Amino acid sequence: MNLLVLGVNYHTAPVAVRERLAFTPAEVPTALAMLSAEHGVSEAAIVSTCNRTELYCNAREPQQVLAWLASTRGHRVEDIEPHLYLLNGGDAASHAFRVASGLDSMVLGETQILGQLKDAERFARDAGTMGVLLNGVFQRAFSVAKEVRTQTRIGAASVSMAAASVRLAERLFPSVASCKVLFIGAGEMIELCATHFHARGPKQITVANRTIERGEMLAKKFGGEAILLSDLPSRLAEFDIVVTSTAAPLPIVGKGMVERALKERKHRPMFMVDLAVPRDIEGEVGDLSDVYLYTLDDLAEVVRQGQESRAGEVESAEVIIATRVDDFHRWVSSRALVPTIRELKDYADRIARHELEKAQKKLAAGENAEAVLAEFSRQMANKFMHAPLAALNNVLPEEQENTLATVRRLYRLHE
């Protein structure tokens, strides 16, 4: 078994690169089937979020996995390789545990990534690409995350993307209470953002979504209205603040749409936050003089503020993770023994079955039961001892000491 993690995240690549390597939820099942069909890849799972895209594999040839990622995303290996990290074995397990615990997140200690890992595990299980090794990794990652959150305060008072968005908006506008806010999308991130902005009492909250039903469900929680994405061109000019996070493969808000909105607004400023990967708002929108556009990467510095105080909690979490990585190593080593253990049990079962059949025939023929049982026990002992005794009798002089020590340990003769 060879655990491998190949990935890109906000540490190694800007959003412009991450969005080119991301997988939408609809793409994942097909991608898993393709990846697991590659030579040397026996298990696979894909984690793709706004901050990272990672392939978790049981694979013999890392370069083949890299070539597959580049090919399926439509890029050359040499173009994306500088942004990627490749981890094996214990390093890969440690990374998975850190990710699940929120230690590798832009928002230190955030919990959303744990749900995203569980989604990745479910996708892989449904696709039939979750085997013994990856199941062991993911289940241990979930357990480690729970342990870290229980035994440390790593997630206490974390500055979320949603809170950071509010902070930035308040730098532009005297008060969010005087603003009209538009949320594009109706997923978990948008709901979190809406919660934070709603706490500031904005003048109006509107949710734009592909389906009106889902949009209405979310808008109702915050006393807002819902519109369709198709309404955006005619409604965008109404809003001072726009926050977007969808799973759309292409931008929803283009430069031309925003230019028309700004003209209608008589160039009053617009504050826009794009939390999606791939991005929902065309990058050129940020070049417009009256638009203040922030992406995930732009929020990173705001999010980091105040996190230094939890350095001690991070150290405690790292100790927990290091211990669980050691446990993982022992588990992987034990899995390597499974084929031999099975063969040994089959060998013992064959001897027992053969001798039992002989004893039953003798009993059926009317032979003395005590004599049959005595012979049965003698033959069982002789058959079981034949292989180790033959090995001892034929051991080479230079191997004698180690072989004797192994046999004495196996049969507990030292006790």
Secondary structure as GFF3:
##gff-version 3
##sequence-region A 1 415
A	DSSP	beta_strand	3	9	.	.	.	ID=ss1
A	DSSP	alpha_helix	15	21	.	.	.	ID=ss2
A	DSSP	alpha_helix	28	36	.	.	.	ID=ss3
A	DSSP	beta_strand	41	48	.	.	.	ID=ss4
A	DSSP	beta_strand	52	59	.	.	.	ID=ss5
A	DSSP	alpha_helix	62	72	.	.	.	ID=ss6
A	DSSP	alpha_helix	77	80	.	.	.	ID=ss7
A	DSSP	three_ten_helix	81	83	.	.	.	ID=ss8
A	DSSP	beta_strand	85	88	.	.	.	ID=ss9
A	DSSP	alpha_helix	89	100	.	.	.	ID=ss10
A	DSSP	alpha_helix	112	127	.	.	.	ID=ss11
A	DSSP	alpha_helix	132	151	.	.	.	ID=ss12
A	DSSP	alpha_helix	161	172	.	.	.	ID=ss13
A	DSSP	three_ten_helix	176	178	.	.	.	ID=ss14
A	DSSP	beta_strand	180	184	.	.	.	ID=ss15
A	DSSP	alpha_helix	188	198	.	.	.	ID=ss16
A	DSSP	beta_strand	204	209	.	.	.	ID=ss17
A	DSSP	alpha_helix	212	221	.	.	.	ID=ss18
A	DSSP	beta_strand	225	228	.	.	.	ID=ss19
A	DSSP	three_ten_helix	229	231	.	.	.	ID=ss20
A	DSSP	alpha_helix	232	235	.	.	.	ID=ss21
A	DSSP	three_ten_helix	236	238	.	.	.	ID=ss22
A	DSSP	beta_strand	241	244	.	.	.	ID=ss23
A	DSSP	alpha_helix	255	264	.	.	.	ID=ss24
A	DSSP	beta_strand	270	274	.	.	.	ID=ss25
A	DSSP	three_ten_helix	283	287	.	.	.	ID=ss26
A	DSSP	beta_strand	291	295	.	.	.	ID=ss27
A	DSSP	alpha_helix	296	304	.	.	.	ID=ss28
A	DSSP	three_ten_helix	308	310	.	.	.	ID=ss29
A	DSSP	alpha_helix	311	364	.	.	.	ID=ss30
A	DSSP	alpha_helix	369	393	.	.	.	ID=ss31
A	DSSP	three_ten_helix	397	399	.	.	.	ID=ss32
A	DSSP	alpha_helix	400	410	.	.	.	ID=ss33
###
